[in-house]
Every structure is written in structure tokens, then in C-alpha cells.
């Protein structure tokens, strides 16, 4: 399955918006995505250290399920850097553009540099 950075950002936004400080711990529904796609990306976010999450798959269940917990420190940092919609659009055009080879670290570094420039920081 292909990594979808828009889905990554949306998952992190939904978890951050949760009223529970310990996270959601439930299935997320995101329009345009299947539960398998969402669960896979929650798993990726967990493996990358951006999100605490829990696998909740059961025998006989169709596919696998991961529930999001809460954002980690790194997840908060990424979401803060990626929260501006116009900056995110520019990141998709510049760093994530189709066919481009990028890493998550490169994307995060680019976002942080853009925020630093916008704020006029050295």
C-alpha cells in the first residue's frame, strides 16, 4: 500500500482534535479512505514515532485494525509544522510531488525551514 501524506496529516489532525488527552482509542472514519488504508497509516505513524497506537485485530476479522492513541512529541512537532493549509499545499507541490523521491525527514525539514522563514527567524 502506498503512503498517503494527506491521510497521515488528517489522522494526526483528528487525534489532536480529540477531547481525550489519552487519545481516541477507537476506529477513525475518514471520507474517501477504507478502514484498511486508515489502519495501515496509523500503524506507519506508530512505527515512525509520531503516534501512540494499538493493534486491535481479532481472529476472523476482515483485514487488520489499529486504533490511534495520542500524539507523541514528534507527532505534535510535525503537525505544528504542517498545520497551515497553504504551506501544506506548497509542500505537496515541492516535496511530495508525484514521482518525486522524498523521505519523511526531508519533508519535516522543509516544513520547519518554511515556518522559520515565515516567522523571520535566523
VOMARMAR-375855 format. One record per atom (N, C-alpha, C): residue in three letters; x, y, z. Coordinates in nm, 4 decimals. Example, Ala and Ser with C-alpha at 12.3 -4.5 7.8 and 13.67 -1.06 7.14 Angstrom:
% VOMARMAR-375855
rest: ala | x: 1.3190 | y: -0.5690 | z: 0.7800
rest: ala | x: 1.2300 | y: -0.4500 | z: 0.7800
rest: ala | x: 1.3200 | y: -0.3300 | z: 0.7800
rest: ser | x: 1.2850 | y: -0.2250 | z: 0.7080
rest: ser | x: 1.3670 | y: -0.1060 | z: 0.7140
rest: ser | x: 1.2900 | y: 0.0030 | z: 0.7870
This chain:
% VOMARMAR-375855
rest: unk | x: 0.0845 | y: -0.1170 | z: 0.0000
rest: unk | x: 0.0000 | y: 0.0000 | z: 0.0000
rest: unk | x: 0.0895 | y: 0.1239 | z: 0.0000
rest: unk | x: 0.0510 | y: 0.2226 | z: -0.0764
rest: unk | x: 0.1285 | y: 0.3450 | z: -0.0899
rest: unk | x: 0.1014 | y: 0.4403 | z: 0.0273
rest: unk | x: 0.2064 | y: 0.5037 | z: 0.0749
rest: unk | x: 0.1930 | y: 0.6020 | z: 0.1832
rest: unk | x: 0.1259 | y: 0.7275 | z: 0.1285
rest: unk | x: 0.0248 | y: 0.7759 | z: 0.1975
rest: unk | x: -0.0528 | y: 0.8925 | z: 0.1570
rest: unk | x: -0.0334 | y: 1.0003 | z: 0.2635
rest: unk | x: 0.0430 | y: 1.1038 | z: 0.2306
rest: unk | x: 0.0766 | y: 1.2052 | z: 0.3301
rest: unk | x: -0.0442 | y: 1.2914 | z: 0.3682
rest: unk | x: -0.1422 | y: 1.3062 | z: 0.2780
rest: unk | x: -0.2648 | y: 1.3769 | z: 0.3163
rest: unk | x: -0.3389 | y: 1.2987 | z: 0.4244
rest: unk | x: -0.3429 | y: 1.1673 | z: 0.4094
rest: unk | x: -0.4076 | y: 1.0834 | z: 0.5103
rest: unk | x: -0.3302 | y: 1.0893 | z: 0.6419
rest: unk | x: -0.1984 | y: 1.0874 | z: 0.6343
rest: unk | x: -0.1146 | y: 1.0997 | z: 0.7544
rest: unk | x: -0.1503 | y: 1.2274 | z: 0.8296
rest: unk | x: -0.1541 | y: 1.3381 | z: 0.7584
rest: unk | x: -0.1849 | y: 1.4680 | z: 0.8202
rest: unk | x: -0.3262 | y: 1.4684 | z: 0.8793
rest: unk | x: -0.4225 | y: 1.4141 | z: 0.8060
rest: unk | x: -0.5611 | y: 1.4112 | z: 0.8539
rest: unk | x: -0.5744 | y: 1.3277 | z: 0.9808
rest: unk | x: -0.5091 | y: 1.2129 | z: 0.9854
rest: unk | x: -0.5139 | y: 1.1289 | z: 1.1059
rest: unk | x: -0.4585 | y: 1.2061 | z: 1.2250
rest: unk | x: -0.3429 | y: 1.2692 | z: 1.2072
rest: unk | x: -0.2829 | y: 1.3449 | z: 1.3172
rest: unk | x: -0.3733 | y: 1.4601 | z: 1.3611
rest: unk | x: -0.4369 | y: 1.5276 | z: 1.2659
rest: unk | x: -0.5285 | y: 1.6368 | z: 1.2999
rest: unk | x: -0.6478 | y: 1.5863 | z: 1.3808
rest: unk | x: -0.7043 | y: 1.4731 | z: 1.3411
rest: unk | x: -0.8194 | y: 1.4179 | z: 1.4129
rest: unk | x: -0.7816 | y: 1.3754 | z: 1.5547
rest: unk | x: -0.6646 | y: 1.3168 | z: 1.5696
rest: unk | x: -0.6204 | y: 1.2753 | z: 1.7030
rest: unk | x: -0.5972 | y: 1.3980 | z: 1.7903
rest: unk | x: -0.5341 | y: 1.5004 | z: 1.7348
rest: unk | x: -0.5077 | y: 1.6222 | z: 1.8124
rest: unk | x: -0.6379 | y: 1.6897 | z: 1.8546
rest: unk | x: -0.7389 | y: 1.6842 | z: 1.7689
rest: unk | x: -0.8675 | y: 1.7480 | z: 1.7975
rest: unk | x: -0.9491 | y: 1.6724 | z: 1.9024
rest: unk | x: -0.9061 | y: 1.5532 | z: 1.9376
rest: unk | x: -0.9783 | y: 1.4720 | z: 2.0356
rest: unk | x: -0.9833 | y: 1.5420 | z: 2.1706
rest: unk | x: -1.0950 | y: 1.5296 | z: 2.2379
rest: unk | x: -1.1122 | y: 1.5885 | z: 2.3709
rest: unk | x: -1.0384 | y: 1.5086 | z: 2.4778
rest: unk | x: -1.0117 | y: 1.3824 | z: 2.4495
rest: unk | x: -0.9477 | y: 1.2946 | z: 2.5471
rest: unk | x: -0.7961 | y: 1.3112 | z: 2.5405
rest: unk | x: -0.7315 | y: 1.3503 | z: 2.6499
rest: unk | x: -0.5862 | y: 1.3691 | z: 2.6467
rest: unk | x: -0.5095 | y: 1.2399 | z: 2.6210
rest: unk | x: -0.5744 | y: 1.1260 | z: 2.6372
rest: unk | x: -0.5085 | y: 0.9970 | z: 2.6147
rest: unk | x: -0.5289 | y: 0.9468 | z: 2.4735
rest: unk | x: -0.6008 | y: 1.0212 | z: 2.3912
rest: unk | x: -0.6189 | y: 0.9827 | z: 2.2517
rest: unk | x: -0.7559 | y: 0.9244 | z: 2.2246
rest: unk | x: -0.7730 | y: 0.8769 | z: 2.1037
rest: unk | x: -0.9040 | y: 0.8304 | z: 2.0588
rest: unk | x: -0.9354 | y: 0.6880 | z: 2.1000
rest: unk | x: -0.8451 | y: 0.5956 | z: 2.0742
rest: unk | x: -0.8657 | y: 0.4533 | z: 2.1027
rest: unk | x: -0.9984 | y: 0.4032 | z: 2.0466
rest: unk | x: -1.0212 | y: 0.4369 | z: 1.9213
rest: unk | x: -1.1401 | y: 0.3909 | z: 1.8501
rest: unk | x: -1.1117 | y: 0.3978 | z: 1.7002
rest: unk | x: -1.1985 | y: 0.3383 | z: 1.6231
rest: unk | x: -1.1829 | y: 0.3396 | z: 1.4784
rest: unk | x: -1.2070 | y: 0.4804 | z: 1.4258
rest: unk | x: -1.1218 | y: 0.5244 | z: 1.3354
rest: unk | x: -1.1398 | y: 0.6533 | z: 1.2693
rest: unk | x: -1.2125 | y: 0.6325 | z: 1.1375
rest: unk | x: -1.3051 | y: 0.7201 | z: 1.1066
rest: unk | x: -1.3692 | y: 0.7207 | z: 0.9758
rest: unk | x: -1.3242 | y: 0.8472 | z: 0.9044
rest: unk | x: -1.2632 | y: 0.8302 | z: 0.7874
rest: unk | x: -1.2162 | y: 0.9436 | z: 0.7091
rest: unk | x: -1.2682 | y: 0.9249 | z: 0.5675
rest: unk | x: -1.3453 | y: 1.0222 | z: 0.5220
rest: unk | x: -1.4091 | y: 1.0132 | z: 0.3911
rest: unk | x: -1.3059 | y: 0.9900 | z: 0.2810
rest: unk | x: -1.3368 | y: 0.8949 | z: 0.1936
rest: unk | x: -1.2509 | y: 0.8653 | z: 0.0799
rest: unk | x: -1.1462 | y: 0.7581 | z: 0.1060
rest: unk | x: -1.1429 | y: 0.7051 | z: 0.2296
rest: unk | x: -1.0432 | y: 0.6043 | z: 0.2656
rest: unk | x: -1.1110 | y: 0.4835 | z: 0.3291
rest: unk | x: -1.0570 | y: 0.3649 | z: 0.3014
rest: unk | x: -1.1078 | y: 0.2424 | z: 0.3627
rest: unk | x: -1.0479 | y: 0.2269 | z: 0.5022
rest: unk | x: -1.1077 | y: 0.1388 | z: 0.5826
rest: unk | x: -1.0535 | y: 0.1122 | z: 0.7155
rest: unk | x: -0.9140 | y: 0.0510 | z: 0.7065
rest: unk | x: -0.8893 | y: -0.0305 | z: 0.6049
rest: unk | x: -0.7554 | y: -0.0876 | z: 0.5890
rest: unk | x: -0.6521 | y: 0.0204 | z: 0.5589
rest: unk | x: -0.6870 | y: 0.1171 | z: 0.4739
rest: unk | x: -0.5944 | y: 0.2271 | z: 0.4449
rest: unk | x: -0.5662 | y: 0.3092 | z: 0.5709
rest: unk | x: -0.6713 | y: 0.3406 | z: 0.6445
rest: unk | x: -0.6561 | y: 0.4206 | z: 0.7663
rest: unk | x: -0.5730 | y: 0.3452 | z: 0.8689
rest: unk | x: -0.6053 | y: 0.2183 | z: 0.8906
rest: unk | x: -0.5305 | y: 0.1377 | z: 0.9878
rest: unk | x: -0.3837 | y: 0.1253 | z: 0.9494
rest: unk | x: -0.3575 | y: 0.1048 | z: 0.8218
rest: unk | x: -0.2193 | y: 0.0933 | z: 0.7752
rest: unk | x: -0.1417 | y: 0.2216 | z: 0.8062
rest: unk | x: -0.2035 | y: 0.3363 | z: 0.7827
rest: unk | x: -0.1353 | y: 0.4628 | z: 0.8076
rest: unk | x: -0.1192 | y: 0.4911 | z: 0.9572
rest: unk | x: -0.2147 | y: 0.4477 | z: 1.0381
rest: unk | x: -0.1981 | y: 0.4588 | z: 1.1836
rest: unk | x: -0.0788 | y: 0.3745 | z: 1.2271
rest: unk | x: -0.0671 | y: 0.2553 | z: 1.1709
rest: unk | x: 0.0475 | y: 0.1682 | z: 1.2007
rest: unk | x: 0.1782 | y: 0.2359 | z: 1.1599
rest: unk | x: 0.1822 | y: 0.2956 | z: 1.0403
rest: unk | x: 0.3021 | y: 0.3666 | z: 0.9950
rest: unk | x: 0.3372 | y: 0.4818 | z: 1.0891
rest: unk | x: 0.2366 | y: 0.5574 | z: 1.1304
rest: unk | x: 0.2600 | y: 0.6691 | z: 1.2223
rest: unk | x: 0.3142 | y: 0.6201 | z: 1.3558
rest: unk | x: 0.2635 | y: 0.5072 | z: 1.4005
rest: unk | x: 0.3127 | y: 0.4467 | z: 1.5248
rest: unk | x: 0.4584 | y: 0.4039 | z: 1.5087
rest: unk | x: 0.4885 | y: 0.3377 | z: 1.3989
rest: unk | x: 0.6257 | y: 0.2917 | z: 1.3744
rest: unk | x: 0.7234 | y: 0.4081 | z: 1.3601
rest: unk | x: 0.6756 | y: 0.5214 | z: 1.3075
rest: unk | x: 0.7604 | y: 0.6395 | z: 1.2893
rest: unk | x: 0.7760 | y: 0.7200 | z: 1.4180
rest: unk | x: 0.7018 | y: 0.6816 | z: 1.5222
rest: unk | x: 0.7127 | y: 0.7517 | z: 1.6493
rest: unk | x: 0.6325 | y: 0.8804 | z: 1.6575
rest: unk | x: 0.5341 | y: 0.8974 | z: 1.5684
rest: unk | x: 0.4520 | y: 1.0180 | z: 1.5689
rest: unk | x: 0.3221 | y: 1.0007 | z: 1.6466
rest: unk | x: 0.2847 | y: 0.8767 | z: 1.6713
rest: unk | x: 0.1546 | y: 0.8479 | z: 1.7292
rest: unk | x: 0.1624 | y: 0.7221 | z: 1.8144
rest: unk | x: 0.1082 | y: 0.7296 | z: 1.9340
rest: unk | x: 0.0882 | y: 0.6078 | z: 2.0118
rest: unk | x: -0.0352 | y: 0.5403 | z: 1.9542
rest: unk | x: -0.0283 | y: 0.4111 | z: 1.9328
rest: unk | x: -0.1400 | y: 0.3393 | z: 1.8714
rest: unk | x: -0.1409 | y: 0.1962 | z: 1.9210
rest: unk | x: -0.2529 | y: 0.1301 | z: 1.8955
rest: unk | x: -0.2703 | y: -0.0065 | z: 1.9435
rest: unk | x: -0.3322 | y: -0.0913 | z: 1.8335
rest: unk | x: -0.2743 | y: -0.2091 | z: 1.8120
rest: unk | x: -0.3336 | y: -0.3029 | z: 1.7172
rest: unk | x: -0.4499 | y: -0.3727 | z: 1.7867
rest: unk | x: -0.5653 | y: -0.3758 | z: 1.7205
rest: unk | x: -0.6846 | y: -0.4357 | z: 1.7811
rest: unk | x: -0.7461 | y: -0.5425 | z: 1.6912
rest: unk | x: -0.6678 | y: -0.5982 | z: 1.6017
rest: unk | x: -0.7177 | y: -0.7023 | z: 1.5112
rest: unk | x: -0.7571 | y: -0.8260 | z: 1.5897
rest: unk | x: -0.8582 | y: -0.8940 | z: 1.5405
rest: unk | x: -0.9037 | y: -1.0179 | z: 1.6028
rest: unk | x: -0.9091 | y: -1.1271 | z: 1.4972
rest: unk | x: -0.9004 | y: -1.2509 | z: 1.5426
rest: unk | x: -0.9107 | y: -1.3646 | z: 1.4510
rest: unk | x: -1.0436 | y: -1.3567 | z: 1.3760
rest: unk | x: -1.0378 | y: -1.3824 | z: 1.2475
rest: unk | x: -1.1584 | y: -1.3837 | z: 1.1667
rest: unk | x: -1.2032 | y: -1.2471 | z: 1.1199
rest: unk | x: -1.1370 | y: -1.1422 | z: 1.1672
rest: unk | x: -1.1742 | y: -1.0071 | z: 1.1275
rest: unk | x: -1.1208 | y: -0.9800 | z: 0.9872
rest: unk | x: -1.1945 | y: -0.9050 | z: 0.9102
rest: unk | x: -1.1520 | y: -0.8695 | z: 0.7756
rest: unk | x: -1.0401 | y: -0.7659 | z: 0.7845
rest: unk | x: -0.9197 | y: -0.8033 | z: 0.7435
rest: unk | x: -0.8069 | y: -0.7105 | z: 0.7474
rest: unk | x: -0.7509 | y: -0.6952 | z: 0.8871
rest: unk | x: -0.6810 | y: -0.5857 | z: 0.9094
rest: unk | x: -0.6231 | y: -0.5580 | z: 1.0403
rest: unk | x: -0.6699 | y: -0.4204 | z: 1.0848
rest: unk | x: -0.6683 | y: -0.3962 | z: 1.2131
rest: unk | x: -0.7137 | y: -0.2680 | z: 1.2666
rest: unk | x: -0.6131 | y: -0.2138 | z: 1.3665
rest: unk | x: -0.5858 | y: -0.0865 | z: 1.3530
rest: unk | x: -0.5060 | y: -0.0128 | z: 1.4503
rest: unk | x: -0.5889 | y: 0.1060 | z: 1.4955
rest: unk | x: -0.5918 | y: 0.1294 | z: 1.6251
rest: unk | x: -0.6593 | y: 0.2458 | z: 1.6811
rest: unk | x: -0.5546 | y: 0.3487 | z: 1.7199
rest: unk | x: -0.5804 | y: 0.4753 | z: 1.6887
rest: unk | x: -0.4862 | y: 0.5788 | z: 1.7296
rest: unk | x: -0.4998 | y: 0.6084 | z: 1.8779
rest: unk | x: -0.3889 | y: 0.6347 | z: 1.9406
rest: unk | x: -0.3893 | y: 0.6787 | z: 2.0803
rest: unk | x: -0.3723 | y: 0.8293 | z: 2.0818
rest: unk | x: -0.2594 | y: 0.8755 | z: 2.1324
rest: unk | x: -0.2320 | y: 1.0188 | z: 2.1384
rest: unk | x: -0.1074 | y: 1.0509 | z: 2.0570
rest: unk | x: -0.0924 | y: 1.1790 | z: 2.0228
rest: unk | x: 0.0260 | y: 1.2222 | z: 1.9504
rest: unk | x: 0.1470 | y: 1.2178 | z: 2.0420
rest: unk | x: 0.2596 | y: 1.1815 | z: 1.9860
rest: unk | x: 0.3854 | y: 1.1886 | z: 2.0598
rest: unk | x: 0.4405 | y: 1.3308 | z: 2.0449
rest: unk | x: 0.5518 | y: 1.3557 | z: 2.1109
rest: unk | x: 0.6178 | y: 1.4858 | z: 2.0980
rest: unk | x: 0.6503 | y: 1.5128 | z: 1.9504
rest: unk | x: 0.7057 | y: 1.4120 | z: 1.8829
rest: unk | x: 0.7413 | y: 1.4258 | z: 1.7413
rest: unk | x: 0.6169 | y: 1.4470 | z: 1.6553
rest: unk | x: 0.5076 | y: 1.3810 | z: 1.6898
rest: unk | x: 0.3825 | y: 1.3997 | z: 1.6169
rest: unk | x: 0.3293 | y: 1.5409 | z: 1.6318
rest: unk | x: 0.3393 | y: 1.5951 | z: 1.7525
rest: unk | x: 0.2985 | y: 1.7344 | z: 1.7761
rest: unk | x: 0.3843 | y: 1.8293 | z: 1.6925
rest: unk | x: 0.5162 | y: 1.8049 | z: 1.6909
rest: unk | x: 0.6070 | y: 1.8898 | z: 1.6130
rest: unk | x: 0.5727 | y: 1.8869 | z: 1.4645
rest: unk | x: 0.5501 | y: 1.7662 | z: 1.4103
rest: unk | x: 0.5170 | y: 1.7562 | z: 1.2687
rest: unk | x: 0.3868 | y: 1.8293 | z: 1.2389
rest: unk | x: 0.2850 | y: 1.8069 | z: 1.3199
rest: unk | x: 0.1555 | y: 1.8685 | z: 1.2941
rest: unk | x: 0.1631 | y: 2.0200 | z: 1.3068
rest: unk | x: 0.2404 | y: 2.0705 | z: 1.4016
rest: unk | x: 0.2581 | y: 2.2154 | z: 1.4132
rest: unk | x: 0.3234 | y: 2.2724 | z: 1.2875
rest: unk | x: 0.4202 | y: 2.2003 | z: 1.2325
rest: unk | x: 0.4879 | y: 2.2464 | z: 1.1111
rest: unk | x: 0.3974 | y: 2.2365 | z: 0.9885
rest: unk | x: 0.3034 | y: 2.1408 | z: 0.9892
rest: unk | x: 0.2196 | y: 2.1144 | z: 0.8713
rest: unk | x: 0.0771 | y: 2.1666 | z: 0.8852
rest: unk | x: 0.0498 | y: 2.2485 | z: 0.9865
rest: unk | x: -0.0902 | y: 2.2858 | z: 1.0111
rest: unk | x: -0.1462 | y: 2.3885 | z: 0.9129
rest: unk | x: -0.0627 | y: 2.4743 | z: 0.8581
rest: unk | x: -0.1092 | y: 2.5769 | z: 0.7656
rest: unk | x: -0.1430 | y: 2.5141 | z: 0.6300
rest: unk | x: -0.2682 | y: 2.5317 | z: 0.5847
rest: unk | x: -0.3134 | y: 2.4687 | z: 0.4603
rest: unk | x: -0.2341 | y: 2.5148 | z: 0.3381
rest: unk | x: -0.2021 | y: 2.6447 | z: 0.3301
rest: unk | x: -0.1279 | y: 2.6932 | z: 0.2132
rest: unk | x: 0.0152 | y: 2.6398 | z: 0.2133
rest: unk | x: 0.0760 | y: 2.6290 | z: 0.3303
rest: unk | x: 0.2100 | y: 2.5720 | z: 0.3404
rest: unk | x: 0.2074 | y: 2.4231 | z: 0.3051
rest: unk | x: 0.1019 | y: 2.3529 | z: 0.3494
rest: unk | x: 0.0895 | y: 2.2110 | z: 0.3170
rest: unk | x: 0.0747 | y: 2.1914 | z: 0.1658
rest: unk | x: -0.0050 | y: 2.2776 | z: 0.1021
rest: unk | x: -0.0219 | y: 2.2696 | z: -0.0435
rest: unk | x: 0.1128 | y: 2.2909 | z: -0.1130
rest: unk | x: 0.1886 | y: 2.3881 | z: -0.0658
rest: unk | x: 0.3207 | y: 2.4152 | z: -0.1235
rest: unk | x: 0.4147 | y: 2.2963 | z: -0.1011
rest: unk | x: 0.4066 | y: 2.2341 | z: 0.0158
rest: unk | x: 0.4896 | y: 2.1163 | z: 0.0451
rest: unk | x: 0.4562 | y: 2.0025 | z: -0.0504
rest: unk | x: 0.3278 | y: 1.9841 | z: -0.0787
rest: unk | x: 0.2872 | y: 1.8769 | z: -0.1704
rest: unk | x: 0.3386 | y: 1.9035 | z: -0.3116
rest: unk | x: 0.3395 | y: 2.0293 | z: -0.3519
rest: unk | x: 0.3873 | y: 2.0648 | z: -0.4856
rest: unk | x: 0.5394 | y: 2.0566 | z: -0.4956
rest: unk | x: 0.6077 | y: 2.0881 | z: -0.3866
rest: unk | x: 0.7536 | y: 2.0986 | z: -0.3886
rest: unk | x: 0.8236 | y: 1.9705 | z: -0.3460
rest: unk | x: 0.7788 | y: 1.9107 | z: -0.2374
rest: unk | x: 0.8494 | y: 1.7972 | z: -0.1776
rest: unk | x: 0.7824 | y: 1.6637 | z: -0.2094
rest: unk | x: 0.6501 | y: 1.6606 | z: -0.2055
rest: unk | x: 0.5773 | y: 1.5344 | z: -0.2182
rest: unk | x: 0.5279 | y: 1.5105 | z: -0.3607
rest: unk | x: 0.5573 | y: 1.6013 | z: -0.4516
rest: unk | x: 0.5001 | y: 1.5926 | z: -0.5864
rest: unk | x: 0.5110 | y: 1.4513 | z: -0.6434
rest: unk | x: 0.4123 | y: 1.4133 | z: -0.7238
rest: unk | x: 0.4098 | y: 1.2770 | z: -0.7788
rest: unk | x: 0.5408 | y: 1.2412 | z: -0.8497
rest: unk | x: 0.5889 | y: 1.1253 | z: -0.8178
rest: unk | x: 0.7104 | y: 1.0765 | z: -0.8806
rest: unk | x: 0.8379 | y: 1.1211 | z: -0.8118
rest: unk | x: 0.8268 | y: 1.2187 | z: -0.7224
rest: unk | x: 0.9461 | y: 1.2665 | z: -0.6524
rest: unk | x: 0.9838 | y: 1.1677 | z: -0.5424
rest: unk | x: 1.1108 | y: 1.1552 | z: -0.5224
rest: unk | x: 1.1604 | y: 1.0681 | z: -0.4159
rest: unk | x: 1.1854 | y: 1.1550 | z: -0.2934
rest: unk | x: 1.1135 | y: 1.1269 | z: -0.1843
rest: unk | x: 1.1313 | y: 1.2064 | z: -0.0634
rest: unk | x: 1.1248 | y: 1.1155 | z: 0.0575
rest: unk | x: 1.1815 | y: 1.1643 | z: 0.1662
rest: unk | x: 1.1706 | y: 1.0937 | z: 0.2932
rest: unk | x: 1.0907 | y: 1.1814 | z: 0.3876
rest: unk | x: 1.0408 | y: 1.1207 | z: 0.4928
rest: unk | x: 0.9661 | y: 1.1968 | z: 0.5918
rest: unk | x: 1.0553 | y: 1.3032 | z: 0.6548
rest: unk | x: 1.1803 | y: 1.2681 | z: 0.6834
rest: unk | x: 1.2728 | y: 1.3642 | z: 0.7447
rest: unk | x: 1.2950 | y: 1.4855 | z: 0.6545
rest: unk | x: 1.3037 | y: 1.4622 | z: 0.5235
rest: unk | x: 1.3193 | y: 1.5725 | z: 0.4288
rest: unk | x: 1.1956 | y: 1.6621 | z: 0.4303
rest: unk | x: 1.0777 | y: 1.6018 | z: 0.4310
rest: unk | x: 0.9534 | y: 1.6786 | z: 0.4364
rest: unk | x: 0.9478 | y: 1.7625 | z: 0.5629
rest: unk | x: 0.9781 | y: 1.7029 | z: 0.6768
rest: unk | x: 0.9743 | y: 1.7757 | z: 0.8035
rest: unk | x: 1.0764 | y: 1.8893 | z: 0.8045
rest: unk | x: 1.1967 | y: 1.8644 | z: 0.7551
rest: unk | x: 1.2998 | y: 1.9689 | z: 0.7497
rest: unk | x: 1.2538 | y: 2.0847 | z: 0.6612
rest: unk | x: 1.1911 | y: 2.0521 | z: 0.5470
rest: unk | x: 1.1416 | y: 2.1559 | z: 0.4567
rest: unk | x: 1.0325 | y: 2.2385 | z: 0.5245
rest: unk | x: 0.9385 | y: 2.1714 | z: 0.5897
rest: unk | x: 0.8305 | y: 2.2425 | z: 0.6587
rest: unk | x: 0.8856 | y: 2.3342 | z: 0.7674
rest: unk | x: 0.9787 | y: 2.2836 | z: 0.8463
rest: unk | x: 1.0380 | y: 2.3650 | z: 0.9532
rest: unk | x: 1.1119 | y: 2.4856 | z: 0.8959
rest: unk | x: 1.1827 | y: 2.4669 | z: 0.7853
rest: unk | x: 1.2542 | y: 2.5784 | z: 0.7220
rest: unk | x: 1.1561 | y: 2.6845 | z: 0.6731
rest: unk | x: 1.0433 | y: 2.6411 | z: 0.6173
rest: unk | x: 0.9426 | y: 2.7356 | z: 0.5698
rest: unk | x: 0.8817 | y: 2.8144 | z: 0.6853
rest: unk | x: 0.8529 | y: 2.7468 | z: 0.7950
rest: unk | x: 0.7973 | y: 2.8146 | z: 0.9128
rest: unk | x: 0.8992 | y: 2.9138 | z: 0.9675
rest: unk | x: 1.0247 | y: 2.8735 | z: 0.9749
rest: unk | x: 1.1313 | y: 2.9612 | z: 1.0243
rest: unk | x: 1.1418 | y: 3.0864 | z: 0.9379
rest: unk | x: 1.1372 | y: 3.0698 | z: 0.8063
rest: unk | x: 1.1439 | y: 3.1830 | z: 0.7142
rest: unk | x: 1.0225 | y: 3.2737 | z: 0.7306
rest: unk | x: 0.9047 | y: 3.2139 | z: 0.7406
rest: unk | x: 0.7814 | y: 3.2907 | z: 0.7568
rest: unk | x: 0.7844 | y: 3.3754 | z: 0.8834
rest: unk | x: 0.8405 | y: 3.3200 | z: 0.9894
rest: unk | x: 0.8482 | y: 3.3923 | z: 1.1167
rest: unk | x: 0.9651 | y: 3.4902 | z: 1.1216
rest: unk | x: 1.0514 | y: 3.4872 | z: 1.0205
rest: unk | x: 1.1660 | y: 3.5766 | z: 1.0166
rest: unk | x: 1.2749 | y: 3.5399 | z: 1.1156
rest: unk | x: 1.2819 | y: 3.4122 | z: 1.1493
rest: unk | x: 1.3836 | y: 3.3656 | z: 1.2434
rest: unk | x: 1.5110 | y: 3.3292 | z: 1.1680
rest: unk | x: 1.6265 | y: 3.3390 | z: 1.2353
rest: unk | x: 1.7529 | y: 3.3041 | z: 1.1681
rest: unk | x: 1.7664 | y: 3.1550 | z: 1.1458
